[in-house]
Amino acid sequence: MSKRAWAWGVPAVLVLAALGWLYATSTPRYALYRLGVVMQRHDVGAAEGYFDVEGIADRATEVIVADYLARQPTPTTTAESFGRQIAARMATRRMRPQVLARVRAEIRRSVERAGLKRAALVLPVGALAVFRAFAISREGPDAWVTYQDPAQGPVRFRMSRQPGPGWRISEFDPEWVRRRAQEEPTRVR
């Protein structure tokens, strides 16, 4: 190989390798890998950085309140409809802090028990395990992730790109929220 080929070939390969590394580290799969590593270190604070706790609590509260109202008789008058809307807002406002605390407790429990015993949420650890275990489908700027949890069965959640660290879990599938709410119901105080 001539000196000129080396002069152009080596930098081109290095640039392509760097671009490949930048792309690979900016994917949801890499964020899940990093989350698994943090969980194995039992670092609750760092693990919470991979979750949009406020957003998860907001959407889970909406699902729980909507499910409750769906089981109630349908309003027949305008006044009943307005009353139902007021009741939904009040229930959401009263329940949200409890759901928020529950989300944080689930994250803490999962991180503290990672690798020790069955946790609230078990994530595969290791680059190859993450690649095999998660099915990721892009939906606009977000990604939906599906995998089979050993204790809870199928788990599906949305990941959203965030400024800075990359991707964070921003919402769990409503069916998963319903299953978890039925297992340990949240009581409105």
Residue pairs with C-beta under 8 A, 6 or more apart in sequence:
1 9
24 30
25 166
26 166
27 167
28 136
28 143
28 145
28 159
28 167
29 130
29 131
29 134
29 136
30 166
31 50
31 159
31 165
31 166
31 167
31 168
32 123
32 130
32 134
32 145
32 159
33 126
33 127
33 130
34 50
35 47
35 50
35 123
36 123
36 124
36 125
36 126
36 129
36 130
37 125
38 46
38 47
38 50
38 111
39 47
39 110
39 111
39 114
39 115
39 123
39 125
40 114
40 115
40 125
42 111
42 112
42 114
43 111
44 107
44 108
44 111
44 112
47 107
47 110
47 111
48 104
48 107
49 165
49 168
50 165
50 167
50 168
50 169
51 103
51 107
51 168
51 169
52 160
52 162
52 168
52 169
52 170
52 171
53 100
53 103
53 104
53 107
54 100
55 170
55 171
56 103
56 169
56 170
56 171
56 172
57 96
57 99
57 100
57 102
57 103
58 96
59 171
59 172
59 177
60 99
60 103
60 172
60 177
60 181
61 92
61 95
61 96
61 99
62 92
63 174
63 177
63 178
63 181
64 95
64 99
64 177
64 178
64 181
64 186
65 88
65 91
65 92
65 95
66 88
67 178
67 181
68 91
69 84
69 87
69 88
72 84
75 81
75 83
75 84
91 188
94 188
94 189
95 186
95 188
98 186
98 187
98 188
98 189
99 186
102 184
102 186
106 120
106 121
106 180
107 120
107 121
109 119
109 120
110 119
110 120
110 121
110 122
111 119
112 119
113 119
113 120
114 122
114 123
115 125
118 150
118 151
119 151
121 149
121 152
121 155
122 149
122 150
122 151
124 130
124 132
124 133
124 134
124 147
133 147
133 148
134 145
134 146
134 147
135 145
135 146
135 147
136 143
136 144
136 145
136 146
137 143
137 144
137 146
139 158
141 160
141 161
142 158
142 159
142 160
142 161
142 170
143 158
143 159
143 167
144 156
144 157
144 158
144 159
145 156
145 157
145 158
145 159
145 169
146 154
146 155
146 156
147 154
147 155
148 154
148 155
149 155
152 176
152 179
154 176
155 172
155 173
155 176
156 172
156 173
156 175
156 176
157 169
157 170
157 171
157 172
157 173
157 176
158 169
158 170
158 171
158 172
159 167
159 168
159 169
159 170
160 167
160 168
160 170
161 167
162 168
